[in-house]
Amino acid sequence: MKRSFAIKKFSPFTMAAVAALVGGIVVGPAYAADPIKLGLLEDESGNFAIAVIPKIHAVALAVEEINAKGGVLGRPLQVIHYDTQSDNTRFQEMARRITQQDKVDVVFGAFSSASREAIRPIMDRAKMLYFYNNQYEGGVCDSNVFVTGAVPEQQFSTLVPWMMEKYGKKVYTIAADYNFGQISAEWVRNIVKQNGGTMVGEEFIPLSVSQFSQTIQKIQ
């Protein structure tokens, strides 16, 4: 499903907020110039929807506030959103459509690292400015891609030692079985070792799994 919305005004500070957020439906005041098109590829349905829908709402709010203040350089922001349904094949299909047919000026979107990697080559070929605004596994360096979230080293270097000090030095990792989970687990192994802990187990779970009783039994 495609959604297109022109929304209200923008300050330089809020522009930065849009890089960290994304989506909305509000008609702004009259503008003399053509709108700046923001492409939004986010999961309104599917496995990741519960985490992504707040992102869509946040974009809507940011764009509304920006357009209410006059837009960017006198131009309103217009969001063109496709529900990518937590499906990487659909991500690629919508990425081609939004860059080739809709001809947006910038793209925001993707929740999982797998989805990001599914569309990143398409963004590169289109020379499209692309913002990926989630915590992620690190290591992506690309002239067209801006990753604004925290990486595992930033999160785990304080969290894991604190948990070991509070709860004990035996660590069991449960991680999603794709690049974010695998690389995050590698960081945990290194940090546990550096802090004198012991990895007693490690398990990588497919994204489709929602029952963890067997894993809990292993931990026990």
C-alpha positions as CSV (number, residue, x, y, z in Angstrom):
1,M,0.0,0.0,0.0
2,K,1.4,3.4,-1.0
3,R,0.7,6.5,1.1
4,S,1.6,10.0,0.0
5,F,1.2,13.0,2.3
6,A,2.3,16.6,2.3
7,I,2.9,17.8,5.8
8,K,3.6,21.1,7.7
9,K,7.0,23.0,8.4
10,F,10.7,22.5,9.4
11,S,13.6,23.9,11.4
12,P,17.3,22.7,11.0
13,F,16.9,21.0,14.3
14,T,13.8,19.1,13.2
15,M,15.5,18.2,10.0
16,A,18.0,16.2,12.1
17,A,15.0,14.7,13.9
18,V,13.7,13.4,10.6
19,A,17.0,11.6,10.0
20,A,16.3,9.8,13.3
21,L,12.6,9.2,12.8
22,V,10.0,8.8,9.9
23,G,5.8,8.9,8.2
24,G,2.5,11.1,8.5
25,I,-0.6,12.5,6.8
26,V,-1.2,16.2,7.2
27,V,-1.8,18.9,4.6
28,G,0.4,22.0,5.1
29,P,0.0,25.6,4.0
30,A,0.3,26.7,0.4
31,Y,3.9,26.6,-0.9
32,A,5.3,28.2,-4.1
33,A,7.9,25.4,-4.6
34,D,7.6,21.7,-5.3
35,P,7.7,19.4,-2.2
36,I,10.7,17.6,-1.0
37,K,9.8,13.9,-1.3
38,L,10.7,11.7,1.6
39,G,10.5,8.0,0.8
40,L,9.5,5.8,3.7
41,L,10.0,2.0,3.6
42,E,8.7,0.7,6.9
43,D,6.8,-2.3,8.2
44,E,3.3,-1.4,9.0
45,S,2.5,-5.1,9.1
46,G,4.4,-8.3,9.5
47,N,6.8,-9.6,12.2
48,F,8.4,-6.3,13.0
49,A,5.3,-4.1,12.9
50,I,5.0,-3.8,16.7
51,A,8.4,-2.1,16.8
52,V,8.1,-0.1,13.6
53,I,4.7,1.5,13.8
54,P,6.0,4.0,16.4
55,K,8.7,5.0,14.0
56,I,6.0,5.7,11.3
57,H,4.1,7.8,13.8
58,A,7.3,9.7,14.8
59,V,8.0,10.6,11.2
60,A,4.5,11.8,10.7
61,L,4.9,14.0,13.8
62,A,8.3,15.4,12.7
63,V,7.1,16.2,9.2
64,E,4.0,17.8,10.5
65,E,6.0,20.0,12.8
66,I,8.5,20.9,10.1
67,N,5.8,21.8,7.6
68,A,3.9,23.8,10.2
69,K,7.0,26.0,10.5
70,G,7.4,26.6,6.7
71,G,9.0,23.5,5.4
72,V,12.7,23.3,4.3
73,L,14.0,26.2,2.3
74,G,10.3,27.2,1.7
75,R,9.5,23.7,0.4
76,P,7.0,21.4,2.1
77,L,7.9,17.8,3.0
78,Q,5.9,15.1,1.4
79,V,6.1,11.5,2.6
80,I,5.6,8.6,0.3
81,H,5.2,5.4,2.4
82,Y,5.0,1.8,1.4
83,D,4.2,-1.0,3.8
84,T,7.1,-3.4,3.4
85,Q,5.4,-6.0,5.5
86,S,8.6,-7.3,7.1
87,D,9.5,-9.0,3.9
88,N,12.9,-8.4,2.3
89,T,11.7,-9.3,-1.3
90,R,9.0,-6.6,-0.9
91,F,11.6,-4.2,0.5
92,Q,13.6,-4.6,-2.8
93,E,10.5,-4.2,-4.9
94,M,9.4,-1.0,-3.1
95,A,12.9,0.4,-3.0
96,R,13.0,0.2,-6.8
97,R,9.6,1.7,-7.1
98,I,10.3,4.6,-4.7
99,T,13.6,5.5,-6.4
100,Q,12.7,4.9,-10.1
101,Q,9.0,5.8,-10.3
102,D,8.3,8.1,-7.3
103,K,11.7,9.7,-7.7
104,V,12.0,10.7,-4.0
105,D,14.8,12.9,-2.8
106,V,15.8,10.8,0.2
107,V,14.8,7.4,1.7
108,F,14.3,6.5,5.4
109,G,13.5,3.0,6.5
110,A,14.1,-0.7,7.3
111,F,14.0,-2.2,10.8
112,S,16.2,-5.3,10.5
113,S,19.8,-5.3,9.3
114,A,18.8,-7.9,6.8
115,S,16.2,-5.5,5.3
116,R,18.7,-2.7,5.2
117,E,21.2,-4.9,3.3
118,A,18.5,-6.0,0.9
119,I,17.9,-2.5,-0.3
120,R,21.3,-0.9,0.2
121,P,22.7,-1.9,-3.2
122,I,19.5,-0.5,-4.8
123,M,20.1,2.8,-3.0
124,D,23.8,2.8,-4.1
125,R,22.9,2.2,-7.8
126,A,20.3,5.0,-7.6
127,K,22.8,7.3,-5.8
128,M,20.0,7.8,-3.3
129,L,20.5,9.4,0.1
130,Y,19.4,6.7,2.6
131,F,19.0,6.9,6.4
132,Y,18.9,3.8,8.5
133,N,17.9,4.9,11.9
134,N,18.0,1.8,14.2
135,Q,20.5,0.4,16.6
136,Y,22.6,-2.0,14.4
137,E,25.5,-4.3,14.4
138,G,28.1,-1.8,13.1
139,G,30.5,-2.1,10.2
140,V,28.5,-0.4,7.4
141,C,30.5,2.3,5.6
142,D,28.8,3.8,2.5
143,S,28.9,7.2,0.8
144,N,25.1,7.2,0.4
145,V,24.0,5.6,3.6
146,F,23.8,7.3,7.0
147,V,23.3,5.0,10.0
148,T,22.3,6.9,13.1
149,G,21.8,4.2,15.7
150,A,24.0,2.9,18.5
151,V,26.3,-0.1,17.8
152,P,26.8,-3.2,20.1
153,E,30.1,-1.9,21.5
154,Q,28.3,1.3,22.7
155,Q,25.5,-0.6,24.4
156,F,27.2,-3.8,25.6
157,S,30.5,-2.4,26.9
158,T,28.6,-1.0,30.0
159,L,25.5,-3.3,30.1
160,V,27.3,-6.6,30.1
161,P,29.9,-5.8,32.9
162,W,27.1,-4.3,35.0
163,M,24.9,-7.5,34.6
164,M,27.9,-9.7,35.4
165,E,28.7,-7.7,38.5
166,K,25.0,-7.8,39.7
167,Y,23.9,-11.3,38.6
168,G,27.1,-13.4,38.2
169,K,29.7,-14.1,35.6
170,K,28.1,-17.1,33.8
171,V,26.5,-15.8,30.6
172,Y,24.1,-17.4,28.1
173,T,23.4,-15.5,24.9
174,I,20.1,-15.8,23.0
175,A,20.3,-13.9,19.7
176,A,18.3,-13.6,16.5
177,D,19.8,-15.7,13.7
178,Y,20.9,-13.1,11.3
179,N,23.7,-10.5,11.0
180,F,22.6,-8.3,13.9
181,G,22.3,-11.3,16.3
182,Q,25.5,-13.0,15.2
183,I,27.7,-9.9,15.4
184,S,26.1,-8.7,18.6
185,A,26.8,-12.2,20.1
186,E,30.4,-11.9,19.1
187,W,30.7,-8.6,21.0
188,V,29.2,-10.2,24.1
189,R,31.7,-13.1,23.9
190,N,34.6,-10.6,23.8
191,I,33.3,-8.4,26.6
192,V,32.5,-11.4,28.8
193,K,36.0,-12.7,28.3
194,Q,37.6,-9.3,29.0
195,N,35.7,-9.1,32.3
196,G,36.6,-12.6,33.5
197,G,33.2,-14.2,32.8
198,T,32.3,-17.5,31.2
199,M,30.1,-18.2,28.2
200,V,28.0,-21.2,29.3
201,G,25.9,-21.2,26.2
202,E,24.9,-19.4,23.0
203,E,21.8,-19.9,20.8
204,F,20.7,-18.3,17.6
205,I,16.9,-18.3,17.1
206,P,15.2,-17.8,13.7
207,L,13.1,-14.7,13.5
208,S,9.9,-16.7,13.0
209,V,10.2,-18.5,16.3
210,S,8.1,-17.2,19.2
211,Q,8.3,-20.1,21.7
212,F,11.3,-20.3,23.9
213,S,10.5,-23.1,26.4
214,Q,13.2,-25.4,25.1
215,T,15.8,-22.6,25.4
216,I,14.7,-21.8,28.9
217,Q,15.2,-25.5,29.8
218,K,18.7,-25.4,28.4
219,I,19.5,-22.4,30.5
220,Q,18.1,-24.0,33.6
